Amino acid sequence: MKTQIHLARWLAVMLVMILVINSSYAQPYPIPGDHVVCLNTTEPYGVIETIGSTYVWTILPGTGGAGTIAAGVTQNLITVNWTSPGTCTLQVIETSADGCEGDPVTILITVQPLNTILLTSAVGTDDQTVCINTPILDITYATTGATGATFTGLPTGVTGAWLNDVVTISGTPSVNGVFPYEITLTGGCGLVTITGTITVTEDNTIVLTSAVGTDDQTVCINTPILDITYATTGATGATFTGLPTGVTGAWLNDVVTISGTPSVNGVFPYEITLTGGCGLVTITGTITVTEDNTIVLTSAVGTDDQTVCINTPILDITYATTGATGATFTGLPTGVTGAWLNDVVTISGTPSVNGVFPYEITLTGGCGLVTITGTITVTEDNTIVLTSAVGTDDQTVCINTPIIDITYSTTGATGATFTGLPTGVTGAWLNDVVTISGTPSVNGVFPYEITLTGGCGLVTITGTITVTEDNTIVLTSAVGTDDQTVCINTPIIDITYSTTGATGATFTGLPTGVTGAWLNDVVTISGIPSVNGVFPYEITLTGGCGLVTITGTITVTENNTIVLTSAIGTDDQSVCIDTPIIDITYATTGATGATITGLPAGVTGSWAADVVTITGTPSVSGLFSYTITLTGGCGTVTETGTIEVTPRPVTSPIFHN
């Protein structure tokens, strides 16, 4: 009986050991397929292990999802910390013991984000200031993930609510103070809070702080008032009505200041109304302004700043005055006098000296120091004299070549008019200098005339500008012959140009074997180039008028070439089926294309911009010898290579908890 009991125990132990051993070859986690996870969580993943195989795990980008992979106990097991919300793909690729990769095995991962809260009412509503017993501007937030919210710190009369993913704070505060509030989302994922401030203010106040009586003062016109100041609380500004011209009010740092110099007389009851803050608060006062003497121009506008010719009567200048009993005059030119009679000032006479005469009238008697000024300018007759080199007023120039500037000094004039100048040449008067300058664009003989304007007298002066044409050169051979491409040691297509004006031409930049010549107004470029390269050439006409050049290009090409530019051995490589080959590239010269034969299905070849590229993923196994043949350009050039494609292993599905 004991032997049977021992045997049963031994069998039970062996059964447990077999189950433990076999469990290492079973699926590692119970659930296969796509997986939904939370942000910032760590999840395990694995596939059934094949002895000798290795496994490469990768997170492929999707619509934002991302995570960090950590290795497990064996290569078929990992954990992932999901760090970014969205979707992505978890992929594993198994490589068998003989080195071939299997098909990628993937599952879709959806990483759900944490709760969010975002202000949706106007910027600043979450940090607003309102008057006591005045409704606040509703503060709203959009939320995601949450199913509710709690509120702390709101003033009495203001409440918060969450409904349909929207938080709303509203109401009418009945106490003043600064109320920092906090909203905490409930439900969903994460501890998410947001804060703001509601400041509730009391009614404004205003109190006179300058001397008693300054708010009811009397001053002379154009005399500064005594500053009137008030202390305020609550307000952020103030408006002012009724102040006399020249007197202004300002609010700064809780102080209202009325200051300035009144420029009108009368009695001015003023009112100050505080702005900002709370309540409608006003205060009043009075400024009484008494009148000073006055003087006002009554003759035509501009008579007090007139210009006259010497020994010519001025236009009488008259002013009306009030308050004064007389006037004094300074600065008038000889021959001109001033007088005051019956509240009228009169300046009249004939100036006998030239110059600029700023005058000043000062009223006498009455109230205040009142002056007025004006100017009488007495000018001599106009003059104009050539100041540029002798002969510049009768010069000859090539068309499209700047003339030598022609200048004249003037006196008396305020401007000048110009006739007869060629197109492209202009005349100008500035600061008593006449300047004729520019580049004539038409040929011919151009007699010109300058007439001074302003000032005194009719003054003119004349001259002549003769303009001759420039040389010309025009392509007469076929369009494009001046930018042709030929093979080395092959005659170019003759390039010809017709010319006018020139007596010869020089040539630069032509390839060896090609020459240029000018004969009977025709330029000819011809020959057989014996060197390759790009040859920008230039023809410069000689003789005649103007610097005239024209350019072109002759490109001489060599025979085609092809050279492997990818790594050595890429043109004889071995890859697993359905695995991208290492791109094989060749540099070519001369060719305009290439044909490629012998490539495995899934691998293609192309030529672009002097580069042959063989690339792709072979979908059939076997040994493939390929040939590249260059097209276009010169010569027959080919290159060969080999691609060997091996089969792949088969991998189980991915399993997880």
Secondary structure, DSSP 4 states (H G I P E B T S, - for coil): -HHHHHHHHHHHHHHHHHHHHHHTTS-SSSEES-EEEETT-EEEEEE---TT-EEEEEEE--SS-EEEEEE-SSTTEEEEEEEE-EEEEEEEEEE-TTSPBPPPEEEEEEEEPPPEEEE-S-TTTTEEEEETTSPPPPEEEEEES-SEEEEESPPTTEEEEEETTEEEEEE---S-EEEEEEEEEESSSS--EEEEEEEEE---EEEE-S-TTTTEEEEETTSPPPPEEEEEES-SEEEEESPPTTEEEEEETTEEEEEE---S-EEEEEEEEEESSSS--EEEEEEEEEPPPEEEE-S-TTTTEEEEETTSPPPPEEEEEES-SEEEEESPPTTEEEEEETTEEEEEE---S-EEEEEEEEEESSSS--EEEEEEEEE---EEEE-S-TTTTEEEEETTSPPPPEEEEEES-SEEEEESPPTTEEEEEETTEEEEEE---S-EEEEEEEEEESSSS--EEEEEEEEEPPPEEEE-S-TTTTEEEEETTSPPPPEEEEEES-SEEEEESPPTTEEEEEETTEEEEEE---S-EEEEEEEEEESSSS--EEEEEEEEE---EEEE-S-TTTTEEEEETTSPPPPEEEEEES-SEEEEESPPTTEEEEEETTEEEEEE---S-EEEEEEEEEESSSS--EEEEEEEEE-----PPEEE-
